[in-house]
Amino acid sequence: MIELDRLARLRIFADLSRDRLEWLSERMTEFTVAAGAVFLREGEMAACLTILLDGEVHATREAGGALDVERYVAPEAFGTPCVMASIPYPVTLTASCECRLALLPDAAFRELFISCGSFSQAVARVMSDWLTALETAALNRSRLAGLGKLAAGLAHELNNPASALTSGLDYLRRELDALEGAALALGRHAVSKETLDGLGALGRTGVQSPFQQSDCEARLADWLAARRVATPWRIAPVLAAHHVTPDDLAPFASTLSPGQFEAAIAWSARVRDLRAVVDDAAHGAQRIFDIVAAMKSYSFMDQGPQQDIDLHDAIDNTLMVMTHETRRGIVVTRDYDRSLPRLPAHGSELNQVWTSIVENAIEAMNGQGRIDIRTRRDGGDAIVEIADDGPGIPPDALDHVFEPFYTSKYALHAQGPSLGLGLHIAYRIVVNRHGGTIGVRSDARGTVFRVALPLAGGQGEQAGERLTGPVL
């Protein structure tokens, strides 16, 4: 006989009368399992509610290639949502010691659910908690996946300027000795400062085609070789890049001795070369600084959860951290109303909204197309519209794009499975957190997402009435 007080300690049976507990006990089948035995496997359909009366079990499941383990001690009930919804068990249950268990058949479970209000309420609470936990886990998974994708993109984006900076510094380290030798040669040949200043002033700015650059290098190398200048193949490309021609150098060749001319031209070319390397390294360092600054602004690092933000800076920072996705074939245009005031908002959360919409546009266009971002004022709201020229969202999907776990991505492109939470999260951030609205319109010419945010900030009084679905 199963102890009634033990059943009464279970959450779903806690409010049952003694008569109901006795009814339950009569319909349960009791059994024992040895330590190490598996009595429920992940993926099996639930035919009974399983009750752990004595002992301890471990619940295990595969999670992203790793084994997730939870420990449960008697008394405990397993499978309430599975029996209720007729879905497979999400975990495998293994006895960690000898355990005493009982099974309540599905028919008895449903009979009690229909006839007993307190039991149905307890089951409803369990189902609500289970759904909340499921959605929370899915939201966290979606955010972690987005963070991983963003981190991978930023790593790739930082790699290029970092590599350029490293290569430039290595080159400078190697060339410093050569520059010192060139400076000593200037001293030995008594080359004047006026001569060096004159050589340094030669050249013009401007862009040359690869053919023009190659032709200029060849003519300059031949001219230098004819005057017995050492390593003309090294000097010519540097001078040619600054549009220095043989005609520019001829006056110096005619007034200086061969030794002076060679020392002066070698020093000038080496200095120009090192300055160009330093400029490239500085550009790489600035690029790294800009990316890090954009990322800090994107996440609103070191700032409060809510602050007055500039919408345009926030959108630009989002595009900056997404450069790895947009630069390959996406043209982004901006049409900003710069008269929009700053608005109080949860900045990092709003950036999730822009990220989600832009990512959806890029995926819909398969990485090739145009995204137009427009801002304007409409009464007391700031309006942000993000449009793409992709194939559009199917009409039967348009009314569901903001629903959790809904995705039409398989119909749009072959990018693999999606959790369908990005736009749902965007909806919650805009509507629930900021009292705004978010809507979408779409046809064969493309898709436009429209976000309206109250300039006054905070939850609007009619926030719950302002959007019941797509508003465009």
LOTI-921208 format. One record per residue (C-alpha): residue number from 1; residue in one letter; x negated, z negated, y negated. Coordinates in pm, 1 decimal, padded with zeros to 6 digits. Example, Ala and Ser with C-alpha at 12.3 -4.5 7.8 and 13.67 -1.06 7.14 Angstrom:
REM LOTI-921208
[1, "a", [-01230.0, -00780.0, 00450.0]]
[2, "s", [-01367.0, -00714.0, 00106.0]]
//
This chain:
REM LOTI-921208
[1, "m", [00000.0, 00000.0, 00000.0]]
[2, "i", [-00138.2, 00099.3, -00337.5]]
[3, "e", [-00158.8, -00193.5, -00578.0]]
[4, "l", [00098.5, -00152.0, -00854.8]]
[5, "d", [-00112.0, -00338.4, -01109.1]]
[6, "r", [-00391.6, -00087.7, -01051.2]]
[7, "l", [-00153.3, 00201.2, -01117.4]]
[8, "a", [-00024.4, 00028.3, -01428.9]]
[9, "r", [-00379.5, 00026.0, -01571.8]]
[10, "l", [-00377.6, 00405.0, -01586.6]]
[11, "r", [-00290.7, 00549.4, -01926.2]]
[12, "i", [-00018.2, 00784.0, -01804.1]]
[13, "f", [00152.9, 00508.8, -01599.0]]
[14, "a", [00104.6, 00219.7, -01842.8]]
[15, "d", [00463.2, 00225.9, -01975.5]]
[16, "l", [00638.6, 00266.1, -01641.0]]
[17, "s", [00865.8, -00005.3, -01504.7]]
[18, "r", [00790.0, -00177.2, -01174.9]]
[19, "d", [01061.0, 00025.8, -01000.9]]
[20, "r", [00896.0, 00347.8, -01120.9]]
[21, "l", [00555.0, 00228.6, -01007.2]]
[22, "e", [00693.9, 00148.6, -00662.2]]
[23, "w", [00853.8, 00495.6, -00653.5]]
[24, "l", [00515.6, 00645.3, -00736.4]]
[25, "s", [00332.1, 00439.1, -00477.0]]
[26, "e", [00569.4, 00553.0, -00203.2]]
[27, "r", [00500.1, 00919.5, -00278.6]]
[28, "m", [00121.2, 00895.7, -00300.4]]
[29, "t", [-00115.6, 00972.5, -00014.8]]
[30, "e", [-00414.7, 00739.2, 00003.5]]
[31, "f", [-00757.3, 00839.5, 00141.1]]
[32, "t", [-01125.3, 00754.1, 00114.2]]
[33, "v", [-01435.7, 00967.5, 00063.8]]
[34, "a", [-01797.1, 00886.6, 00138.5]]
[35, "a", [-02074.3, 00868.2, -00119.9]]
[36, "g", [-02191.3, 01218.2, -00213.4]]
[37, "a", [-01871.5, 01389.0, -00099.6]]
[38, "v", [-01712.0, 01653.5, -00322.3]]
[39, "f", [-01334.4, 01618.4, -00330.0]]
[40, "l", [-01248.4, 01853.9, -00618.6]]
[41, "r", [-01429.9, 02174.1, -00706.0]]
[42, "e", [-01445.1, 02356.2, -01036.5]]
[43, "g", [-01206.5, 02652.2, -01033.1]]
[44, "e", [-00969.7, 02515.6, -00765.6]]
[45, "m", [-00599.2, 02521.3, -00851.0]]
[46, "a", [-00434.6, 02185.1, -00909.1]]
[47, "a", [-00170.5, 02105.2, -00644.9]]
[48, "c", [-00174.5, 01726.6, -00693.2]]
[49, "l", [-00261.1, 01462.8, -00946.3]]
[50, "t", [-00573.6, 01281.7, -00818.8]]
[51, "i", [-00601.0, 00906.1, -00875.1]]
[52, "l", [-00930.8, 00715.5, -00841.7]]
[53, "l", [-00832.7, 00366.2, -00723.2]]
[54, "d", [-01176.2, 00221.3, -00640.1]]
[55, "g", [-01529.1, 00348.3, -00690.9]]
[56, "e", [-01708.2, 00581.6, -00925.6]]
[57, "v", [-01726.0, 00961.9, -00950.4]]
[58, "h", [-01936.1, 01213.7, -01139.5]]
[59, "a", [-01772.4, 01513.9, -01304.9]]
[60, "t", [-02005.7, 01813.5, -01334.5]]
[61, "r", [-01963.8, 02159.8, -01484.8]]
[62, "e", [-02177.3, 02453.3, -01584.5]]
[63, "a", [-02223.4, 02472.5, -01961.9]]
[64, "g", [-02439.6, 02755.1, -02090.4]]
[65, "g", [-02667.2, 02750.7, -01787.9]]
[66, "a", [-02709.7, 02371.1, -01798.8]]
[67, "l", [-02528.8, 02112.6, -01586.0]]
[68, "d", [-02305.9, 01880.0, -01787.6]]
[69, "v", [-02240.1, 01545.8, -01611.1]]
[70, "e", [-01987.6, 01272.4, -01699.0]]
[71, "r", [-01931.0, 00938.7, -01521.2]]
[72, "y", [-01586.2, 00793.0, -01444.8]]
[73, "v", [-01507.7, 00446.7, -01307.0]]
[74, "a", [-01181.7, 00343.4, -01135.8]]
[75, "p", [-00901.0, 00337.8, -01211.8]]
[76, "e", [-00878.4, 00692.1, -01346.9]]
[77, "a", [-00645.3, 00991.6, -01316.5]]
[78, "f", [-00777.7, 01346.6, -01288.6]]
[79, "g", [-00599.6, 01674.9, -01352.4]]
[80, "t", [-00300.7, 01584.5, -01570.0]]
[81, "p", [-00337.9, 01899.9, -01787.6]]
[82, "c", [-00419.5, 02107.6, -01477.1]]
[83, "v", [-00105.2, 02000.1, -01290.8]]
[84, "m", [00108.4, 02030.7, -01602.2]]
[85, "a", [-00013.6, 02379.2, -01694.4]]
[86, "s", [-00092.4, 02504.8, -01340.5]]
[87, "i", [-00451.7, 02586.8, -01430.7]]
[88, "p", [-00775.6, 02543.8, -01231.3]]
[89, "y", [-00983.1, 02228.3, -01249.2]]
[90, "p", [-01256.5, 02264.2, -01515.2]]
[91, "v", [-01501.8, 02031.3, -01334.5]]
[92, "t", [-01634.6, 01939.3, -00990.9]]
[93, "l", [-01575.8, 01577.2, -00886.1]]
[94, "t", [-01831.0, 01408.9, -00659.1]]
[95, "a", [-01812.2, 01051.7, -00528.4]]
[96, "s", [-02121.0, 00854.9, -00634.4]]
[97, "c", [-02027.1, 00578.1, -00388.0]]
[98, "e", [-01756.4, 00526.4, -00128.9]]
[99, "c", [-01429.9, 00581.1, -00317.4]]
[100, "r", [-01063.3, 00513.9, -00252.7]]
[101, "l", [-00831.2, 00778.9, -00392.7]]
[102, "a", [-00466.3, 00878.4, -00391.0]]
[103, "l", [-00282.7, 01206.6, -00441.0]]
[104, "l", [00050.1, 01250.1, -00621.0]]
[105, "p", [00209.3, 01583.5, -00519.4]]
[106, "d", [00301.2, 01832.7, -00789.1]]
[107, "a", [00673.4, 01805.0, -00704.0]]
[108, "a", [00676.0, 01426.0, -00753.6]]
[109, "f", [00474.4, 01462.2, -01077.1]]
[110, "r", [00728.4, 01706.3, -01222.6]]
[111, "e", [01027.1, 01504.2, -01104.5]]
[112, "l", [00890.2, 01196.7, -01282.4]]
[113, "f", [00809.6, 01401.9, -01592.7]]
[114, "i", [01169.1, 01525.2, -01617.8]]
[115, "s", [01341.6, 01197.8, -01536.5]]
[116, "c", [01121.4, 00944.7, -01719.0]]
[117, "g", [01083.8, 00962.3, -02097.0]]
[118, "s", [00792.9, 00719.4, -02119.9]]
[119, "f", [00597.7, 00918.7, -01861.4]]
[120, "s", [00664.7, 01251.9, -02033.6]]
[121, "q", [00549.6, 01099.8, -02364.9]]
[122, "a", [00230.4, 00970.3, -02202.0]]
[123, "v", [00162.7, 01313.6, -02050.5]]
[124, "a", [00227.8, 01475.8, -02388.8]]
[125, "r", [-00030.2, 01244.7, -02548.3]]
[126, "v", [-00284.2, 01332.2, -02278.6]]
[127, "m", [-00216.5, 01704.1, -02328.1]]
[128, "s", [-00249.6, 01670.2, -02705.0]]
[129, "d", [-00582.0, 01489.6, -02672.9]]
[130, "w", [-00702.3, 01748.4, -02420.9]]
[131, "l", [-00609.0, 02041.0, -02646.5]]
[132, "t", [-00773.1, 01872.1, -02944.8]]
[133, "a", [-01091.9, 01812.9, -02747.2]]
[134, "l", [-01083.5, 02171.2, -02621.2]]
[135, "e", [-01044.2, 02315.0, -02970.8]]
[136, "t", [-01312.3, 02085.4, -03109.9]]
[137, "a", [-01555.0, 02191.1, -02838.2]]
[138, "a", [-01472.8, 02556.0, -02899.9]]
[139, "l", [-01517.6, 02516.2, -03276.5]]
[140, "n", [-01852.5, 02344.9, -03223.7]]
[141, "r", [-01955.1, 02618.6, -02984.6]]
[142, "s", [-01855.9, 02883.5, -03236.9]]
[143, "r", [-02049.0, 02710.1, -03514.1]]
[144, "l", [-02355.3, 02664.7, -03294.8]]
[145, "a", [-02339.8, 03030.1, -03192.6]]
[146, "g", [-02315.5, 03129.9, -03558.6]]
[147, "l", [-02602.4, 02899.7, -03648.8]]
[148, "g", [-02816.1, 03041.9, -03368.8]]
[149, "k", [-02742.4, 03396.6, -03479.3]]
[150, "l", [-02820.9, 03308.1, -03839.7]]
[151, "a", [-03143.3, 03130.7, -03742.7]]
[152, "a", [-03255.3, 03429.6, -03534.0]]
[153, "g", [-03183.9, 03664.0, -03821.9]]
[154, "l", [-03368.0, 03446.3, -04071.7]]
[155, "a", [-03664.9, 03417.3, -03837.6]]
[156, "h", [-03679.2, 03795.3, -03817.6]]
[157, "e", [-03637.6, 03826.5, -04193.8]]
[158, "l", [-03914.4, 03573.5, -04262.1]]
[159, "n", [-04147.6, 03729.4, -04008.0]]
[160, "n", [-04219.6, 04044.0, -04211.5]]
[161, "p", [-04331.1, 03877.7, -04537.7]]
[162, "a", [-04509.4, 03604.1, -04343.5]]
[163, "s", [-04701.3, 03863.8, -04143.1]]
[164, "a", [-04788.2, 04052.8, -04462.4]]
[165, "l", [-04907.5, 03732.6, -04625.4]]
[166, "t", [-05119.0, 03637.2, -04324.1]]
[167, "s", [-05271.8, 03983.0, -04294.1]]
[168, "g", [-05346.2, 03990.8, -04666.6]]
[169, "l", [-05523.3, 03656.1, -04656.9]]
[170, "d", [-05727.8, 03761.5, -04353.5]]
[171, "y", [-05828.7, 04080.0, -04534.2]]
[172, "l", [-05925.8, 03886.4, -04847.4]]
[173, "r", [-06137.7, 03649.6, -04641.6]]
[174, "r", [-06326.6, 03940.3, -04486.3]]
[175, "e", [-06372.4, 04128.1, -04813.9]]
[176, "l", [-06498.4, 03839.4, -05025.7]]
[177, "d", [-06850.1, 03882.1, -04887.6]]
[178, "a", [-06839.3, 04254.3, -04963.9]]
[179, "l", [-06718.2, 04182.4, -05318.9]]
[180, "e", [-07008.3, 03942.7, -05366.0]]
[181, "g", [-07249.4, 04214.6, -05251.3]]
[182, "a", [-07093.1, 04462.4, -05495.3]]
[183, "a", [-07130.6, 04212.1, -05779.3]]
[184, "l", [-07499.3, 04160.8, -05693.7]]
[185, "a", [-07549.3, 04539.1, -05698.9]]
[186, "l", [-07406.3, 04548.9, -06051.5]]
[187, "g", [-07664.1, 04295.7, -06162.1]]
[188, "r", [-07952.7, 04480.1, -05999.5]]
[189, "h", [-07858.1, 04804.3, -06174.7]]
[190, "a", [-07777.0, 04637.7, -06508.7]]
[191, "v", [-07430.0, 04786.0, -06539.8]]
[192, "s", [-07274.0, 04682.6, -06871.0]]
[193, "k", [-06938.9, 04507.3, -06913.4]]
[194, "e", [-06821.9, 04795.1, -07134.3]]
[195, "t", [-06873.8, 05034.4, -06843.3]]
[196, "l", [-06677.1, 04813.6, -06605.2]]
[197, "d", [-06397.0, 04774.4, -06859.7]]
[198, "g", [-06382.7, 05149.4, -06900.7]]
[199, "l", [-06361.3, 05206.0, -06524.5]]
[200, "g", [-06095.8, 04938.7, -06495.2]]
[201, "a", [-05882.8, 05109.6, -06759.9]]
[202, "l", [-05874.2, 05439.6, -06569.4]]
[203, "g", [-05566.2, 05554.5, -06387.5]]
[204, "r", [-05194.1, 05578.5, -06443.1]]
[205, "t", [-04882.0, 05427.6, -06293.0]]
[206, "g", [-04624.1, 05631.8, -06108.3]]
[207, "v", [-04518.4, 05740.2, -05764.6]]
[208, "q", [-04692.2, 06013.2, -05569.9]]
[209, "s", [-04559.4, 06194.5, -05269.3]]
[210, "p", [-04759.2, 06150.0, -04947.0]]
[211, "f", [-04884.3, 06510.4, -04983.2]]
[212, "q", [-05000.4, 06451.5, -05342.5]]
[213, "q", [-05171.5, 06127.6, -05240.9]]
[214, "s", [-05352.0, 06294.9, -04951.9]]
[215, "d", [-05463.2, 06590.2, -05166.4]]
[216, "c", [-05592.5, 06358.1, -05441.4]]
[217, "e", [-05787.2, 06149.7, -05186.5]]
[218, "a", [-05949.6, 06457.4, -05032.1]]
[219, "r", [-06061.7, 06604.1, -05366.0]]
[220, "l", [-06192.7, 06267.8, -05486.5]]
[221, "a", [-06379.4, 06198.4, -05161.5]]
[222, "d", [-06549.0, 06541.3, -05180.1]]
[223, "w", [-06643.5, 06485.0, -05544.5]]
[224, "l", [-06793.1, 06139.9, -05471.0]]
[225, "a", [-06979.5, 06266.9, -05163.6]]
[226, "a", [-07135.4, 06544.1, -05373.5]]
[227, "r", [-07281.7, 06273.9, -05598.2]]
[228, "r", [-07416.6, 06084.0, -05298.0]]
[229, "v", [-07187.2, 05782.2, -05341.3]]
[230, "a", [-07184.3, 05570.4, -05022.7]]
[231, "t", [-06861.2, 05538.3, -04819.9]]
[232, "p", [-06655.1, 05785.5, -05028.8]]
[233, "w", [-06383.3, 05775.4, -04760.3]]
[234, "r", [-06330.4, 05407.8, -04847.3]]
[235, "i", [-06343.2, 05438.2, -05224.1]]
[236, "a", [-06133.7, 05754.1, -05264.0]]
[237, "p", [-05798.7, 05620.3, -05123.9]]
[238, "v", [-05811.2, 05316.5, -05355.7]]
[239, "l", [-05880.9, 05518.9, -05669.0]]
[240, "a", [-05635.0, 05793.5, -05571.8]]
[241, "a", [-05359.9, 05534.2, -05533.3]]
[242, "h", [-05411.7, 05455.0, -05904.0]]
[243, "h", [-05408.5, 05826.2, -05998.0]]
[244, "v", [-05780.8, 05829.6, -06083.1]]
[245, "t", [-05917.2, 06186.2, -06071.4]]
[246, "p", [-06268.0, 06340.6, -06071.3]]
[247, "d", [-06213.3, 06438.0, -06436.8]]
[248, "d", [-06164.2, 06069.3, -06522.6]]
[249, "l", [-06492.2, 05975.8, -06353.4]]
[250, "a", [-06706.3, 06264.8, -06478.0]]
[251, "p", [-06802.9, 06101.7, -06815.2]]
[252, "f", [-06933.3, 05794.2, -06633.5]]
[253, "a", [-07128.6, 06003.6, -06382.1]]
[254, "s", [-07297.6, 06192.3, -06664.3]]
[255, "t", [-07402.3, 05883.2, -06866.9]]
[256, "l", [-07501.7, 05645.1, -06585.1]]
[257, "s", [-07788.8, 05671.5, -06343.5]]
[258, "p", [-07692.4, 05749.4, -05981.6]]
[259, "g", [-07759.6, 05386.1, -05882.6]]
[260, "q", [-07554.4, 05248.7, -06174.1]]
[261, "f", [-07265.6, 05489.1, -06109.5]]
[262, "e", [-07250.5, 05404.5, -05737.8]]
[263, "a", [-07264.2, 05029.1, -05800.9]]
[264, "a", [-06999.6, 05048.5, -06073.7]]
[265, "i", [-06761.2, 05274.7, -05882.7]]
[266, "a", [-06793.6, 05068.5, -05561.0]]
[267, "w", [-06726.0, 04741.9, -05747.3]]
[268, "s", [-06430.7, 04884.2, -05939.2]]
[269, "a", [-06269.3, 05026.3, -05622.6]]
[270, "r", [-06315.8, 04699.5, -05433.4]]
[271, "v", [-06164.3, 04493.1, -05715.1]]
[272, "r", [-05864.1, 04726.9, -05738.0]]
[273, "d", [-05820.1, 04706.7, -05359.9]]
[274, "l", [-05829.0, 04325.9, -05355.6]]
[275, "r", [-05589.0, 04302.4, -05648.9]]
[276, "a", [-05342.1, 04523.5, -05459.9]]
[277, "v", [-05375.8, 04300.6, -05152.4]]
[278, "v", [-05319.4, 03989.2, -05365.1]]
[279, "d", [-05010.8, 04152.4, -05520.7]]
[280, "d", [-04872.0, 04232.1, -05174.4]]
[281, "a", [-04941.2, 03875.9, -05055.3]]
[282, "a", [-04774.5, 03734.1, -05367.0]]
[283, "h", [-04474.3, 03959.9, -05305.8]]
[284, "g", [-04452.3, 03833.5, -04946.4]]
[285, "a", [-04477.7, 03471.6, -05060.7]]
[286, "q", [-04206.6, 03532.0, -05321.4]]
[287, "r", [-03985.1, 03691.2, -05058.4]]
[288, "i", [-04024.5, 03385.0, -04835.5]]
[289, "f", [-03947.1, 03159.1, -05131.0]]
[290, "d", [-03635.1, 03363.8, -05216.1]]
[291, "i", [-03507.2, 03350.5, -04856.8]]
[292, "v", [-03563.1, 02974.2, -04829.4]]
[293, "a", [-03401.4, 02917.1, -05170.0]]
[294, "a", [-03103.8, 03130.1, -05069.6]]
[295, "m", [-03070.5, 02938.2, -04742.7]]
[296, "k", [-03078.3, 02604.4, -04925.2]]
[297, "s", [-02814.4, 02729.5, -05167.5]]
[298, "y", [-02612.3, 02879.0, -04881.2]]
[299, "s", [-02599.8, 02542.0, -04703.9]]
[300, "f", [-02584.6, 02342.3, -05031.0]]
[301, "m", [-02871.0, 02131.2, -04898.6]]
[302, "d", [-02933.5, 01803.2, -05085.2]]
[303, "q", [-02594.9, 01832.7, -05261.0]]
[304, "g", [-02266.9, 01650.3, -05224.1]]
[305, "p", [-01994.6, 01784.0, -04994.7]]
[306, "q", [-01797.5, 01907.4, -05296.9]]
[307, "q", [-01939.4, 02043.3, -05620.3]]
[308, "d", [-01870.2, 02299.2, -05892.3]]
[309, "i", [-01992.7, 02631.9, -05758.1]]
[310, "d", [-02045.8, 02983.6, -05890.3]]
[311, "l", [-01859.8, 03213.0, -05652.1]]
[312, "h", [-02092.8, 03503.5, -05719.6]]
[313, "d", [-02409.1, 03304.7, -05651.0]]
[314, "a", [-02251.4, 03179.5, -05327.3]]
[315, "i", [-02160.5, 03532.0, -05213.2]]
[316, "d", [-02505.1, 03665.3, -05308.3]]
[317, "n", [-02675.0, 03383.8, -05115.1]]
[318, "t", [-02459.1, 03465.6, -04813.3]]
[319, "l", [-02561.1, 03830.7, -04832.4]]
[320, "m", [-02925.1, 03727.4, -04871.8]]
[321, "v", [-02927.9, 03523.4, -04550.5]]
[322, "m", [-02744.5, 03808.6, -04375.7]]
[323, "t", [-02992.2, 04074.8, -04488.3]]
[324, "h", [-03106.6, 04129.0, -04129.3]]
[325, "e", [-02753.1, 04244.8, -04044.5]]
[326, "t", [-02676.3, 04450.9, -04354.3]]
[327, "r", [-03004.3, 04631.8, -04417.8]]
[328, "r", [-02993.5, 04856.3, -04109.8]]
[329, "g", [-02698.3, 05073.0, -04210.2]]
[330, "i", [-02461.2, 04881.0, -04435.5]]
[331, "v", [-02422.5, 04966.7, -04803.5]]
[332, "v", [-02296.3, 04666.4, -05002.7]]
[333, "t", [-02146.2, 04711.3, -05349.1]]
[334, "r", [-02049.9, 04431.6, -05586.6]]
[335, "d", [-01786.5, 04438.3, -05859.1]]
[336, "y", [-01791.4, 04088.7, -06004.9]]
[337, "d", [-01580.7, 03945.1, -06284.4]]
[338, "r", [-01852.0, 03734.7, -06444.4]]
[339, "s", [-01597.3, 03561.3, -06668.6]]
[340, "l", [-01473.5, 03356.8, -06372.3]]
[341, "p", [-01548.0, 02987.7, -06430.2]]
[342, "r", [-01716.4, 02765.4, -06175.3]]
[343, "l", [-01470.3, 02603.9, -05938.2]]
[344, "p", [-01482.2, 02273.2, -05747.1]]
[345, "a", [-01518.0, 02349.8, -05377.8]]
[346, "h", [-01688.5, 02266.8, -05051.0]]
[347, "g", [-01957.6, 02526.1, -05106.2]]
[348, "s", [-02118.6, 02537.9, -04762.5]]
[349, "e", [-01775.9, 02571.6, -04600.2]]
[350, "l", [-01674.1, 02858.6, -04828.0]]
[351, "n", [-01997.2, 03033.0, -04735.5]]
[352, "q", [-01878.0, 03018.3, -04374.7]]
[353, "v", [-01572.1, 03212.3, -04490.1]]
[354, "w", [-01779.5, 03490.5, -04652.0]]
[355, "t", [-02009.6, 03499.4, -04347.9]]
[356, "s", [-01720.8, 03533.1, -04104.1]]
[357, "i", [-01549.1, 03811.4, -04300.2]]
[358, "v", [-01870.4, 04008.4, -04355.1]]
[359, "e", [-01971.2, 03970.8, -03989.3]]
[360, "n", [-01632.0, 04098.5, -03877.9]]
[361, "a", [-01668.1, 04397.8, -04111.1]]
[362, "i", [-02017.2, 04478.6, -03979.6]]
[363, "e", [-01901.4, 04455.2, -03618.1]]
[364, "a", [-01591.7, 04666.2, -03685.1]]
[365, "m", [-01812.3, 04939.0, -03838.5]]
[366, "n", [-02071.5, 04914.4, -03559.3]]
[367, "g", [-02337.5, 04839.2, -03818.8]]
[368, "q", [-02285.9, 05161.6, -04017.5]]
[369, "g", [-02065.0, 05180.0, -04324.8]]
[370, "r", [-01978.1, 05037.9, -04663.8]]
[371, "i", [-01867.1, 04692.5, -04775.5]]
[372, "d", [-01719.3, 04644.5, -05124.5]]
[373, "i", [-01695.1, 04293.0, -05266.8]]
[374, "r", [-01475.3, 04240.4, -05572.6]]
[375, "t", [-01383.9, 03929.9, -05772.0]]
[376, "r", [-01123.5, 03880.6, -06041.9]]
[377, "r", [-00888.4, 03625.4, -06187.6]]
[378, "d", [-00517.1, 03612.5, -06108.3]]
[379, "g", [-00348.2, 03340.4, -06310.3]]
[380, "g", [-00490.2, 03009.6, -06193.9]]
[381, "d", [-00669.0, 03159.1, -05893.2]]
[382, "a", [-01004.4, 03320.7, -05836.5]]
[383, "i", [-00962.1, 03625.3, -05613.5]]
[384, "v", [-01230.7, 03752.8, -05376.4]]
[385, "e", [-01169.6, 04078.9, -05192.6]]
[386, "i", [-01404.5, 04201.8, -04919.1]]
[387, "a", [-01329.4, 04557.4, -04808.1]]
[388, "d", [-01488.7, 04775.0, -04540.6]]
[389, "d", [-01443.0, 05139.5, -04445.5]]
[390, "g", [-01423.7, 05074.1, -04073.2]]
[391, "p", [-01152.9, 05196.2, -03833.7]]
[392, "g", [-00913.4, 04919.0, -03930.5]]
[393, "i", [-00739.4, 04646.5, -03731.8]]
[394, "p", [-00471.0, 04761.7, -03484.5]]
[395, "p", [-00118.6, 04695.2, -03620.7]]
[396, "d", [-00026.5, 04476.1, -03323.8]]
[397, "a", [-00330.0, 04255.1, -03397.1]]
[398, "l", [-00286.9, 04225.1, -03772.1]]
[399, "d", [-00039.9, 03935.1, -03756.9]]
[400, "h", [-00263.9, 03737.8, -03521.1]]
[401, "v", [-00613.3, 03764.1, -03671.7]]
[402, "f", [-00608.9, 03406.7, -03805.1]]
[403, "e", [-00483.5, 03251.2, -03481.4]]
[404, "p", [-00731.3, 03042.6, -03279.1]]
[405, "f", [-00893.2, 03214.7, -02980.2]]
[406, "y", [-00733.5, 03547.9, -03069.8]]
[407, "t", [-00965.5, 03847.3, -03090.5]]
[408, "s", [-00910.4, 04220.6, -03109.1]]
[409, "k", [-01282.5, 04298.8, -03098.4]]
[410, "y", [-01270.3, 04473.0, -02763.4]]
[411, "a", [-01032.2, 04722.7, -02917.2]]
[412, "l", [-01259.3, 04779.2, -03215.1]]
[413, "h", [-01604.8, 04800.8, -03064.2]]
[414, "a", [-01811.7, 04714.2, -02761.7]]
[415, "q", [-02001.0, 04411.2, -02885.9]]
[416, "g", [-01910.5, 04182.4, -02596.6]]
[417, "p", [-01671.6, 03886.3, -02577.9]]
[418, "s", [-01574.5, 03678.7, -02878.1]]
[419, "l", [-01433.2, 03328.2, -02907.9]]
[420, "g", [-01185.7, 03449.7, -03168.7]]
[421, "l", [-01247.4, 03146.7, -03390.8]]
[422, "g", [-01433.4, 03287.2, -03691.7]]
[423, "l", [-01127.9, 03391.7, -03890.7]]
[424, "h", [-00931.0, 03087.4, -03771.9]]
[425, "i", [-01204.1, 02863.3, -03912.8]]
[426, "a", [-01201.2, 03070.0, -04233.9]]
[427, "y", [-00823.8, 03020.9, -04258.1]]
[428, "r", [-00852.9, 02644.6, -04217.7]]
[429, "i", [-01131.5, 02621.6, -04476.6]]
[430, "v", [-00943.5, 02827.7, -04736.8]]
[431, "v", [-00590.9, 02695.9, -04678.3]]
[432, "n", [-00632.9, 02341.0, -04550.1]]
[433, "r", [-00953.2, 02242.3, -04733.5]]
[434, "h", [-00908.5, 02427.0, -05063.5]]
[435, "g", [-00532.9, 02484.7, -05098.0]]
[436, "g", [-00586.7, 02858.9, -05124.2]]
[437, "t", [-00460.4, 03162.8, -04938.1]]
[438, "i", [-00626.7, 03422.0, -04718.1]]
[439, "g", [-00470.3, 03747.2, -04609.5]]
[440, "v", [-00558.5, 04088.3, -04476.8]]
[441, "r", [-00435.6, 04444.2, -04500.8]]
[442, "s", [-00566.7, 04725.9, -04287.5]]
[443, "d", [-00514.0, 05090.5, -04200.7]]
[444, "a", [-00718.3, 05381.9, -04073.6]]
[445, "r", [-00916.6, 05389.8, -04400.2]]
[446, "g", [-01049.3, 05037.7, -04359.8]]
[447, "t", [-00971.3, 04668.6, -04396.4]]
[448, "v", [-00945.7, 04436.1, -04697.1]]
[449, "f", [-00959.1, 04057.4, -04672.5]]
[450, "r", [-00824.8, 03879.6, -04980.7]]
[451, "v", [-00907.5, 03515.8, -05055.0]]
[452, "a", [-00740.1, 03327.3, -05340.8]]
[453, "l", [-00889.2, 02993.8, -05449.4]]
[454, "p", [-00735.7, 02761.8, -05711.1]]
[455, "l", [-00966.0, 02737.9, -06012.6]]
[456, "a", [-00845.2, 02381.9, -06062.2]]
[457, "g", [-00981.1, 02294.0, -05716.6]]
[458, "g", [-00844.8, 02053.4, -05457.2]]
[459, "q", [-00534.7, 02086.6, -05244.5]]
[460, "g", [-00257.4, 02268.0, -05426.1]]
[461, "e", [00085.4, 02102.1, -05422.1]]
[462, "q", [00229.4, 02404.3, -05247.6]]
[463, "a", [-00071.2, 02476.7, -05030.9]]
[464, "g", [00137.0, 02453.6, -04718.3]]
[465, "e", [00397.0, 02700.3, -04859.2]]
[466, "r", [00157.2, 02954.8, -05000.2]]
[467, "l", [00069.0, 03123.3, -04674.6]]
[468, "t", [00270.2, 03156.0, -04359.2]]
[469, "g", [00079.7, 03459.9, -04236.4]]
[470, "p", [-00104.1, 03760.0, -04380.6]]
[471, "v", [-00015.9, 03780.3, -04748.9]]
[472, "l", [-00110.5, 04138.9, -04828.6]]
//
